[in-house]
Amino acid sequence: MPQTIKLTTDQMRLMSLFQNVTGATARDCVEDEKQDRVIFVVNSGKMGLAIGKGGSHIHTLQNIVKKNIEIVEYSDDPAEFLKNLLNSKLVSEVKLNKRADGTMQAIVLVDPRKKGIVVGREGRNAEKARLLAKRYFEITNVQINSPERLPEL
């Protein structure tokens, strides 16, 4: 992690609530006022525990905090983390490159037919990817592209 992540008292309270409801430890909590949601980052392998059977933990949390709850699985690998953020089943490849000005850029390749799902309504998934990629890996730009033809799998 490049810079240390500072949490507000509210975020610490939300993380504590998250742990009490789900039994999983939240690594981070981001309040996204623009999209009226709270994004929790959990350690690798804890996604199922955090979601709960049939999404029960998420529903309980949403009822308590009165906001949408989103959970992302953390990875030390920036490409893997971006895949987790954007639905790893729909992402075919993540390319990371350093620009001339020294900033990092991520290009996410997806199937043209699935691009809308990956980007999300009003770009909410893309926004989440930009927010967390910058927070954890100092990736300043995340582009979601779809090549004209993907190779047959």
C-alpha positions as CSV (number, residue, x, y, z in Angstrom):
1,M,0.0,0.0,0.0
2,P,1.6,3.2,-1.1
3,Q,0.0,5.7,1.3
4,T,-1.5,4.9,4.6
5,I,-5.3,4.9,4.6
6,K,-6.9,7.1,7.2
7,L,-10.3,6.1,8.5
8,T,-12.9,8.4,10.0
9,T,-14.7,7.5,13.2
10,D,-17.8,6.7,11.2
11,Q,-15.9,4.4,8.9
12,M,-14.4,2.6,12.0
13,R,-17.9,2.3,13.4
14,L,-19.2,0.8,10.1
15,M,-16.3,-1.7,10.0
16,S,-17.1,-2.8,13.5
17,L,-20.7,-3.2,12.6
18,F,-19.7,-5.1,9.5
19,Q,-17.6,-7.5,11.5
20,N,-20.4,-8.0,14.1
21,V,-23.0,-8.8,11.4
22,T,-20.8,-10.9,9.0
23,G,-18.1,-12.4,11.2
24,A,-15.6,-11.3,8.5
25,T,-13.1,-8.6,9.2
26,A,-13.3,-5.6,6.9
27,R,-9.9,-4.4,5.7
28,D,-11.2,-1.0,4.6
29,C,-14.5,0.9,4.3
30,V,-15.3,3.6,1.7
31,E,-18.4,5.8,2.0
32,D,-19.4,6.8,-1.5
33,E,-22.0,9.6,-0.9
34,K,-22.4,10.3,-4.6
35,Q,-23.7,6.8,-5.3
36,D,-25.3,6.4,-1.8
37,R,-23.3,3.3,-0.9
38,V,-20.7,1.9,1.4
39,I,-18.0,-0.3,0.0
40,F,-16.2,-2.8,2.2
41,V,-12.9,-4.4,1.3
42,V,-12.4,-7.9,2.7
43,N,-9.3,-10.1,2.8
44,S,-8.9,-12.7,0.1
45,G,-11.1,-15.8,0.7
46,K,-13.5,-14.0,3.1
47,M,-16.1,-13.0,0.4
48,G,-18.5,-15.9,1.1
49,L,-18.4,-15.3,4.8
50,A,-19.0,-11.6,4.3
51,I,-22.0,-12.1,2.0
52,G,-23.7,-14.7,4.1
53,K,-26.1,-17.4,2.9
54,G,-28.3,-16.0,0.2
55,G,-26.9,-12.5,0.8
56,S,-28.4,-12.4,4.3
57,H,-25.5,-10.4,5.8
58,I,-25.7,-7.8,3.1
59,H,-29.4,-7.4,3.5
60,T,-29.0,-7.0,7.3
61,L,-26.3,-4.4,6.9
62,Q,-28.3,-2.5,4.3
63,N,-31.3,-2.3,6.6
64,I,-29.2,-1.0,9.5
65,V,-27.2,1.7,7.6
66,K,-29.9,2.5,5.0
67,K,-27.4,2.5,2.2
68,N,-26.4,0.1,-0.5
69,I,-23.6,-2.2,0.6
70,E,-20.9,-3.5,-1.8
71,I,-18.1,-5.9,-0.9
72,V,-14.8,-6.3,-2.8
73,E,-12.2,-9.0,-2.2
74,Y,-8.7,-7.6,-1.8
75,S,-5.6,-8.8,-3.6
76,D,-2.0,-7.6,-3.4
77,D,-1.9,-7.8,-7.2
78,P,-3.4,-4.7,-8.8
79,A,-4.6,-6.6,-11.9
80,E,-6.3,-9.2,-9.7
81,F,-7.8,-6.5,-7.5
82,L,-9.3,-4.7,-10.5
83,K,-10.8,-8.0,-11.7
84,N,-12.4,-8.5,-8.3
85,L,-13.7,-5.0,-8.4
86,L,-15.3,-5.4,-11.8
87,N,-16.6,-9.0,-11.8
88,S,-13.7,-11.4,-12.6
89,K,-15.9,-13.6,-14.8
90,L,-16.5,-10.7,-17.3
91,V,-13.0,-9.3,-17.4
92,S,-10.7,-11.0,-20.0
93,E,-7.5,-9.1,-19.2
94,V,-6.1,-6.2,-17.2
95,K,-3.0,-4.3,-18.5
96,L,-1.1,-2.0,-16.3
97,N,1.3,0.5,-17.7
98,K,3.3,3.4,-16.5
99,R,2.7,6.6,-18.4
100,A,5.4,9.1,-19.5
101,D,4.5,11.4,-16.6
102,G,5.1,8.5,-14.1
103,T,1.5,7.8,-13.2
104,M,0.0,4.3,-13.5
105,Q,-2.8,3.5,-15.8
106,A,-5.0,0.3,-16.0
107,I,-6.7,-0.9,-19.1
108,V,-9.4,-3.4,-18.5
109,L,-10.4,-5.5,-21.5
110,V,-14.0,-7.0,-21.6
111,D,-16.3,-8.7,-24.0
112,P,-18.1,-6.0,-26.1
113,R,-21.4,-7.6,-25.2
114,K,-20.7,-7.4,-21.5
115,K,-19.2,-3.9,-21.3
116,G,-22.4,-2.3,-20.0
117,I,-22.6,-4.8,-17.1
118,V,-18.9,-4.2,-16.2
119,V,-19.2,-0.4,-16.4
120,G,-22.5,-0.5,-14.4
121,R,-25.5,1.8,-14.3
122,E,-24.4,5.4,-14.6
123,G,-20.8,4.1,-14.5
124,R,-21.0,3.1,-10.8
125,N,-18.7,0.1,-11.2
126,A,-16.2,2.0,-13.2
127,E,-16.2,4.8,-10.6
128,K,-15.7,2.2,-7.8
129,A,-12.7,0.7,-9.7
130,R,-11.2,4.2,-10.1
131,L,-11.7,5.1,-6.5
132,L,-10.2,1.9,-5.0
133,A,-7.4,1.5,-7.6
134,K,-6.2,5.0,-6.7
135,R,-6.6,4.4,-3.0
136,Y,-4.6,1.2,-2.9
137,F,-2.2,1.2,-5.9
138,E,-2.0,4.9,-7.0
139,I,-3.5,3.9,-10.4
140,T,-4.7,7.3,-11.6
141,N,-6.6,6.1,-14.6
142,V,-8.8,3.0,-15.2
143,Q,-10.1,2.5,-18.7
144,I,-12.7,-0.2,-19.6
145,N,-12.3,-1.2,-23.2
146,S,-13.7,-3.9,-25.4
147,P,-11.7,-5.1,-28.4
148,E,-13.7,-5.5,-31.6
149,R,-13.3,-9.3,-31.6
150,L,-12.2,-11.3,-28.6
151,P,-10.4,-14.6,-29.3
152,E,-12.7,-17.6,-29.0
153,L,-12.2,-19.4,-25.7
